[in-house]
Each structure stands twice: as structure tokens, then as C-alpha cells.
């Protein structure tokens, strides 16, 4: 929706966290005299029953479409949609179940080193509407896009990067099909003038790529190799040199260092089984101790159990509540020689890691589960892991 169309509309902001607050500030600056409604469960438990009487409802990503009254669905737009419809610059959109923050950061670093006017926005960067006032045709926006931001989007970026698709957020979507359809919007509206950089090794991604009208740029690789390949592909499109050295983000297979001869890796952002498998593949047979488990979203851990059985892992340290299910899956794949402990706090987990990991080996925390329950979020989980690794490594 064009900004000029909003001028004479009555507007409600649905959800008032970080993005909703950014939208409010933007609208008040654009239309100082306009009254803007706000609906959020923090202010009113019955907020979903008070959405009538507005021409436009700007929804934040955290509120699922499936809980909204059908009669108001036609009035809903998003901050992402407003940005796409009004941005005069070039948008590079990055999505995938995992790796999108790292890839976005690498693409940004590459374009910055090439001397281009580039901005990092979306989940990893700043909320987007504050950039519209200064946007120029020469501006480039590296936009990390979640499935929630892509859902219902009717415009695709000039350059789309689609990394991988695994079952996740199934508490938000009706099923995996609806989740993949949301992700597919990153290329659905592209034309032959646009580019789709996609993971040619991911079967779900390949299905989406087949339907795209954009110029297709296949990439491949495990973990960081895929992220680097995406950044290099973007560099080629802009005809600038590839960047040889990147600054890596925390909590994404982050090497904390070697303590008492043991190498510790913090992969706290691993919230699904596939990312734990990829972390093991990337680090190889030196992984001797694995810290797993967290909030239960009903994901399947059988493939993870099979991968652990084939590995050189000797110790599992398991957090609730998926820790119990992971161990049950380990029993189901066959007799176990692996030691295991169930823990409820990071202090105990790290103490056990020091006791049961040999010098020259790796302790990897790649939980394969969200952090909620024991920890506030993945960042707190990762920071606590680093804190105790360093404390007991002295």
C-alpha cells in the first residue's frame, strides 16, 4: 500500500512490541494530526474483539493470521508490505528456516566492503519504516525476512535468497505446507529481471525454485559454506569482489575457545534437529559431548538420534523437556554405549561437560530445541553457556 493511500484512512496497529512501536512513530511523523489506534494483549486481553471500525490494520509478525476474525483479514497489511511498496531502492531479501541472520550479515559486509550504499534491516537489523524517509534509488537494503513477515506479502525482492526449509513454527501455522507457502512468497512475485539465489541441495527449496520466474542462481554447502556461497553470489550480481573474511554472529556455531584442552562451541540458535545434525557434520568426529534439549514443539528427533549413533559422541547432556524425548529416540535406534545426564541448569551442564570430555575433543551445545522454559531466549542460553565455560575453564 502506497503511503498516499494511508493519508485518509483510519489506522489500527495490531501488536505493540518493537515493530509496532516503530510503525507508530513512523505514522505520527508522517501524519502528525492522525489518531492511530493500538490493540495489544498487554493493554487488553480482549484486544482481538476490538478490531472493527478501522480501514487499515497494520499487523505485527508475532500475531498469527489463524487467530484473527475472518471479517477483518482483507484490511490487514504489514510493515514489510508498506516498505516493499514504497521503497525506491534495491531490496535483497533473505529467508530460510536457519542461517538467514548469518547470511544477511555476510551479504551486508560484502556490499559494504564494495563501497555500496547498503543498510541492514529486518530481524537482524533495524525496524524498516524509519529507513523510508531517507531511501534513495541508489540505496540497497539487505532485509532478513522471517516466515511471519513473508506471509501474505504480495511483492518479492529484486534479489531473493532462499536457504533451507525445515518444519518449524508449526505452533503458528496450521501445517508445514502453510509454512512453506509463506516462505515461497520471497520469489512468488519475482519477474525475469529479478534473481533467486537458492540452495540446490534442499528438496523443498528446489520445488519452490522450479516455480520461480527469476534468474536462478543455485548454491550449495553445509552450514557457513552455504552462507558464504550466498554472499559470493550477491557479490557477482553487483560485480564487486568477494569478501574473504567475515565477522561471525554470536550463538551460531560460535567457537568460544579451548579451555583445559577442550574446544567449546556455542550453537544456541540451533532450535530444530536439522541444525544440530548440520553442526555435527560441520565439526566432524571430534565432537565428543553434546548438550541438547529445550522447549518441546513436537518436532521429530529420530534423524538426530540416528546421526548421534553414527558419530563419535560419548556423552549427552540433556535439558528439559525435549531431552527426555531425545534420549527415548536414542534407545529406539538401538543399544546405547553413550552416557547421558538430565540437567535443569547450565552450571551443572558445563560442569559435566568438563568432567566427561577428553582433551583435544569438542563439547558442542546445539540444543535442537527452542530455549523457552529454562531460559528467556536463545541469547540468554548461549551467554550462560559461555559464562560457565569460561568460569570453570580457569
C-alpha positions as CSV (number, residue, x, y, z in Angstrom):
1,X,0.0,0.0,0.0
2,X,1.3,3.4,-1.0
3,X,1.8,6.0,1.8
4,X,-0.5,8.4,-0.1
5,X,-3.3,5.9,0.3
6,X,-2.9,5.8,4.1
7,X,-3.5,9.6,4.5
8,X,-7.2,9.5,4.7
9,X,-7.6,6.0,6.2
10,X,-8.4,5.2,9.8
11,X,-5.5,3.0,11.1
12,X,-5.0,0.4,13.8
13,X,-1.7,-1.0,14.9
14,X,-2.2,-4.7,15.9
15,X,0.6,-5.7,18.3
16,X,2.8,-3.1,20.0
17,X,6.2,-4.7,20.5
18,X,9.3,-3.4,18.7
19,X,7.9,-3.4,15.2
20,X,4.5,-2.0,16.3
21,X,6.2,0.9,18.1
22,X,8.3,1.6,15.1
23,X,5.2,1.8,12.9
24,X,3.5,4.1,15.4
25,X,6.5,6.6,15.4
26,X,6.6,6.5,11.6
27,X,2.9,7.2,11.2
28,X,2.9,10.0,13.8
29,X,5.8,11.7,11.9
30,X,4.1,11.2,8.6
31,X,0.6,12.2,9.7
32,X,1.1,14.3,13.0
33,X,-2.7,15.0,13.3
34,X,-3.9,11.5,12.7
35,X,-5.2,9.4,15.6
36,X,-3.8,5.9,15.4
37,X,-5.4,3.0,17.3
38,X,-3.4,0.4,19.2
39,X,-4.5,-3.2,20.0
40,X,-2.3,-5.4,22.1
41,X,-2.9,-8.1,24.6
42,X,-0.7,-6.3,27.2
43,X,-3.2,-3.5,27.2
44,X,-6.4,-5.5,26.8
45,X,-7.0,-9.3,27.0
46,X,-9.9,-8.9,24.6
47,X,-7.9,-7.0,22.1
48,X,-9.0,-9.3,19.2
49,X,-12.6,-8.4,19.7
50,X,-12.0,-4.6,19.2
51,X,-10.7,-4.5,15.6
52,X,-13.8,-3.2,13.9
53,X,-14.2,0.4,12.8
54,X,-10.8,0.8,11.1
55,X,-10.0,1.0,7.3
56,X,-6.5,-0.4,7.7
57,X,-5.0,-2.8,10.3
58,X,-1.2,-2.9,10.4
59,X,-0.3,-6.3,11.9
60,X,3.0,-7.2,13.6
61,X,4.6,-10.5,12.7
62,X,4.1,-12.2,16.2
63,X,0.3,-12.4,15.8
64,X,-0.7,-15.4,13.7
65,X,-3.3,-14.9,11.0
66,X,-5.1,-18.0,12.1
67,X,-6.4,-16.4,15.3
68,X,-7.8,-13.3,13.6
69,X,-11.5,-12.9,12.8
70,X,-12.1,-13.6,9.1
71,X,-14.1,-10.4,8.5
72,X,-11.0,-8.2,9.1
73,X,-8.4,-10.2,7.0
74,X,-9.0,-8.0,3.9
75,X,-8.0,-4.9,5.9
76,X,-4.7,-6.3,7.1
77,X,-1.3,-5.0,5.9
78,X,2.2,-5.3,7.4
79,X,5.2,-3.1,7.9
80,X,7.1,-5.3,5.4
81,X,4.4,-4.7,2.8
82,X,4.5,-0.9,3.4
83,X,8.3,-0.9,3.0
84,X,8.2,-3.0,-0.2
85,X,5.5,-0.9,-1.8
86,X,7.2,2.4,-1.1
87,X,11.0,1.8,-1.2
88,X,12.7,3.3,-4.2
89,X,16.0,1.4,-3.6
90,X,17.0,-2.2,-4.2
91,X,15.8,-4.9,-1.8
92,X,17.8,-8.1,-1.2
93,X,15.5,-10.4,0.8
94,X,17.0,-13.4,2.8
95,X,14.9,-16.2,4.3
96,X,15.2,-19.8,5.3
97,X,14.5,-21.8,8.4
98,X,18.0,-21.4,9.6
99,X,21.0,-19.3,8.6
100,X,19.3,-16.2,7.5
101,X,20.8,-13.9,10.1
102,X,24.4,-15.0,9.3
103,X,23.8,-14.8,5.6
104,X,22.2,-11.4,5.9
105,X,25.2,-10.2,7.9
106,X,27.7,-11.7,5.3
107,X,25.9,-10.1,2.4
108,X,25.9,-6.7,4.2
109,X,29.6,-7.0,4.9
110,X,30.3,-7.9,1.3
111,X,28.4,-5.0,-0.2
112,X,29.8,-2.6,2.4
113,X,33.3,-3.6,1.6
114,X,32.4,-3.0,-2.1
115,X,31.7,0.6,-1.3
116,X,28.0,0.4,-1.9
117,X,25.2,2.4,0.0
118,X,23.9,-0.6,1.9
119,X,21.6,-0.9,5.0
120,X,20.9,-4.0,7.2
121,X,17.3,-4.2,8.1
122,X,14.6,-6.6,9.3
123,X,15.0,-9.2,12.1
124,X,18.8,-8.8,12.3
125,X,18.9,-5.0,11.8
126,X,16.7,-2.0,12.5
127,X,12.9,-1.9,12.0
128,X,12.3,-0.9,8.4
129,X,10.0,2.1,8.3
130,X,12.5,4.5,9.8
131,X,14.6,4.0,6.6
132,X,11.9,5.1,4.2
133,X,12.3,8.8,4.7
134,X,16.0,8.6,3.6
135,X,15.6,5.9,0.9
136,X,17.1,6.7,-2.5
137,X,17.1,4.8,-5.8
138,X,20.8,4.1,-5.1
139,X,20.1,2.6,-1.6
140,X,20.4,-1.1,-1.1
141,X,18.5,-2.9,1.7
142,X,19.6,-6.3,3.0
143,X,16.4,-7.5,4.6
144,X,16.3,-10.6,6.8
145,X,12.7,-11.9,6.3
146,X,11.0,-14.3,8.6
147,X,8.1,-16.5,7.5
148,X,5.8,-14.3,9.5
149,X,7.0,-11.2,7.6
150,X,6.6,-13.0,4.2
151,X,3.1,-14.4,5.0
152,X,0.5,-12.5,2.9
153,X,3.2,-10.5,1.1
154,X,2.3,-9.6,-2.4
155,X,5.7,-8.2,-3.6
156,X,9.0,-10.0,-3.8
157,X,12.5,-8.5,-3.6
158,X,14.8,-7.9,-6.6
159,X,17.2,-10.4,-5.2
160,X,15.8,-13.3,-3.1
161,X,17.9,-15.7,-1.1
162,X,16.2,-19.0,-0.1
163,X,18.5,-21.1,2.1
164,X,16.5,-24.1,3.5
165,X,13.1,-25.3,4.7
166,X,12.6,-27.5,7.7
167,X,9.5,-28.0,9.9
168,X,9.4,-25.1,12.4
169,X,6.8,-22.6,13.8
170,X,4.2,-25.3,13.5
171,X,2.5,-23.8,16.6
172,X,2.0,-20.6,14.5
173,X,1.0,-22.2,11.2
174,X,-1.7,-24.7,10.5
175,X,0.8,-27.2,8.9
176,X,4.1,-27.4,7.2
177,X,2.5,-26.7,3.8
178,X,1.2,-23.3,5.0
179,X,4.7,-22.5,6.4
180,X,6.4,-23.3,3.1
181,X,3.8,-21.2,1.2
182,X,4.7,-18.2,3.4
183,X,8.4,-18.7,2.6
184,X,7.7,-19.1,-1.1
185,X,6.4,-15.5,-1.2
186,X,10.1,-14.4,-1.3
187,X,10.1,-15.4,-5.0
188,X,6.5,-15.8,-5.9
189,X,6.1,-12.3,-7.4
190,X,9.6,-12.0,-9.0
191,X,10.0,-11.5,-12.7
192,X,12.7,-12.4,-15.3
193,X,14.5,-9.2,-14.3
194,X,15.0,-10.5,-10.7
195,X,17.3,-13.0,-9.2
196,X,16.7,-16.1,-7.0
197,X,19.7,-17.4,-5.1
198,X,18.7,-20.8,-3.8
199,X,20.1,-23.9,-2.0
200,X,20.1,-26.6,-4.7
201,X,20.6,-29.4,-2.1
202,X,17.3,-28.7,-0.2
203,X,14.4,-30.6,-1.8
204,X,11.7,-28.2,-0.6
205,X,13.7,-25.2,-1.7
206,X,14.2,-26.8,-5.2
207,X,10.4,-27.2,-5.5
208,X,9.9,-23.5,-4.9
209,X,12.7,-22.6,-7.2
210,X,11.1,-24.5,-10.1
211,X,8.1,-22.3,-10.0
212,X,10.1,-19.0,-9.9
213,X,10.3,-16.7,-12.9
214,X,13.5,-15.1,-11.7
215,X,17.0,-15.8,-13.0
216,X,18.1,-18.8,-10.9
217,X,21.4,-18.9,-9.1
218,X,21.9,-22.3,-7.4
219,X,24.3,-22.5,-4.4
220,X,25.3,-25.4,-2.1
221,X,27.3,-26.1,1.0
222,X,26.9,-27.1,4.7
223,X,26.4,-24.5,7.4
224,X,28.6,-21.5,7.0
225,X,29.7,-22.7,3.5
226,X,26.1,-22.1,2.3
227,X,26.0,-18.6,3.8
228,X,29.4,-17.7,2.2
229,X,28.2,-19.0,-1.2
230,X,25.1,-16.8,-0.9
231,X,27.2,-13.7,-0.2
232,X,29.5,-14.5,-3.1
233,X,26.6,-14.9,-5.4
234,X,25.3,-11.4,-4.5
235,X,28.8,-10.0,-5.0
236,X,28.8,-11.5,-8.5
237,X,25.4,-9.9,-9.3
238,X,26.8,-6.5,-8.2
239,X,30.1,-7.1,-9.9
240,X,32.2,-6.4,-6.8
241,X,35.0,-8.6,-5.2
242,X,34.1,-11.5,-2.9
243,X,34.9,-10.8,0.7
244,X,37.4,-13.3,2.1
245,X,37.0,-12.7,5.8
246,X,33.7,-12.3,7.6
247,X,32.7,-11.3,11.2
248,X,30.6,-14.1,12.5
249,X,27.5,-13.7,14.7
250,X,27.2,-15.0,18.2
251,X,25.3,-18.2,19.1
252,X,25.7,-19.6,15.6
253,X,28.3,-22.3,15.9
254,X,30.4,-19.8,17.8
255,X,33.8,-21.1,18.8
256,X,34.2,-19.9,22.5
257,X,37.8,-21.2,22.6
258,X,39.9,-24.0,24.1
259,X,39.7,-24.5,27.8
260,X,41.6,-27.2,29.7
261,X,42.3,-28.7,26.3
262,X,38.6,-28.9,25.3
263,X,37.1,-26.9,22.4
264,X,33.7,-25.4,23.2
265,X,31.2,-24.4,20.6
266,X,28.0,-22.3,21.3
267,X,25.3,-23.1,18.8
268,X,22.4,-21.9,20.9
269,X,20.4,-20.7,17.9
270,X,20.0,-24.4,16.9
271,X,16.3,-24.8,17.7
272,X,15.5,-27.7,15.4
273,X,17.0,-31.2,15.0
274,X,18.4,-30.5,11.5
275,X,20.6,-27.7,12.6
276,X,22.2,-29.9,15.3
277,X,22.8,-32.5,12.7
278,X,24.5,-29.9,10.4
279,X,26.6,-28.6,13.3
280,X,27.9,-32.2,13.9
281,X,28.5,-32.7,10.2
282,X,30.5,-29.4,10.1
283,X,32.7,-30.1,13.2
284,X,33.2,-33.8,12.4
285,X,34.2,-36.7,14.6
286,X,36.0,-34.6,17.2
287,X,32.6,-33.8,18.8
288,X,32.6,-36.0,22.0
289,X,30.0,-34.2,24.2
290,X,26.6,-32.8,23.0
291,X,24.4,-30.5,25.0
292,X,20.8,-30.9,23.8
293,X,17.2,-30.2,24.7
294,X,14.8,-27.4,25.4
295,X,11.2,-26.4,24.8
296,X,9.0,-29.0,23.2
297,X,7.3,-28.0,19.9
298,X,6.5,-31.6,19.0
299,X,9.4,-32.0,16.5
300,X,10.7,-35.4,15.4
301,X,14.2,-36.3,16.8
302,X,14.6,-39.7,15.1
303,X,17.1,-38.5,12.4
304,X,19.1,-36.7,15.1
305,X,19.2,-39.9,17.2
306,X,20.4,-41.9,14.2
307,X,23.1,-39.3,13.4
308,X,24.3,-39.3,17.0
309,X,24.6,-43.1,16.9
310,X,26.8,-42.9,13.9
311,X,29.0,-40.3,15.5
312,X,31.9,-40.4,18.0
313,X,29.8,-38.7,20.7
314,X,30.3,-40.4,24.1
315,X,28.3,-38.0,26.3
316,X,24.8,-36.4,26.1
317,X,23.8,-33.7,28.5
318,X,20.0,-33.1,28.2
319,X,17.8,-30.2,29.2
320,X,14.0,-30.5,29.7
321,X,11.7,-31.1,28.2
322,X,12.9,-32.5,24.8
323,X,15.9,-34.0,26.4
324,X,13.7,-36.9,27.6
325,X,12.3,-37.4,24.1
326,X,15.8,-37.3,22.5
327,X,17.0,-40.0,24.9
328,X,13.9,-42.1,24.2
329,X,14.7,-41.8,20.5
330,X,18.3,-42.9,21.2
331,X,17.0,-46.0,22.9
332,X,14.8,-46.7,20.0
333,X,17.6,-46.6,17.4
334,X,19.5,-49.3,19.2
335,X,21.6,-50.3,22.3
336,X,23.5,-47.4,23.7
337,X,27.1,-47.1,24.9
338,X,26.6,-43.3,25.2
339,X,26.5,-41.8,28.8
340,X,23.7,-39.3,29.4
341,X,22.7,-36.9,32.1
342,X,19.4,-34.9,32.6
343,X,20.1,-31.4,33.9
344,X,18.0,-28.4,34.8
345,X,20.6,-25.6,34.8
346,X,23.6,-24.5,32.7
347,X,26.0,-24.6,35.6
348,X,25.5,-28.3,36.0
349,X,25.6,-28.9,32.3
350,X,29.0,-27.2,31.9
351,X,30.5,-29.0,35.0
352,X,29.5,-32.3,33.5
353,X,31.0,-31.3,30.1
354,X,34.4,-30.6,31.7
355,X,34.2,-33.9,33.6
356,X,33.4,-36.1,30.6
357,X,35.1,-34.5,27.6
358,X,38.7,-35.5,26.8
359,X,41.5,-33.1,25.9
360,X,41.6,-32.5,22.2
361,X,37.9,-33.1,21.7
362,X,34.8,-30.9,21.3
363,X,31.9,-30.0,23.5
364,X,29.1,-28.7,21.3
365,X,25.9,-27.1,22.6
366,X,23.5,-27.4,19.8
367,X,20.1,-27.8,21.6
368,X,17.9,-28.8,18.6
369,X,15.1,-27.1,20.5
370,X,13.9,-23.6,21.5
371,X,15.1,-22.2,24.8
372,X,11.8,-21.2,26.4
373,X,11.1,-22.7,29.8
374,X,14.6,-22.8,31.4
375,X,15.9,-19.7,29.6
376,X,14.4,-16.4,28.4
377,X,15.6,-16.9,24.8
378,X,18.5,-18.4,22.8
379,X,20.8,-15.5,23.5
380,X,20.5,-15.9,27.3
381,X,21.1,-19.7,26.9
382,X,24.2,-19.0,24.8
383,X,25.6,-16.3,27.1
384,X,25.1,-18.5,30.2
385,X,26.9,-21.4,28.4
386,X,29.8,-19.1,27.6
387,X,29.9,-17.6,31.1
388,X,30.2,-21.1,32.8
389,X,32.7,-22.4,30.2
390,X,35.0,-19.5,30.9
391,X,34.4,-19.7,34.7
392,X,35.2,-23.4,35.1
393,X,37.9,-23.3,32.4
394,X,40.3,-21.1,34.5
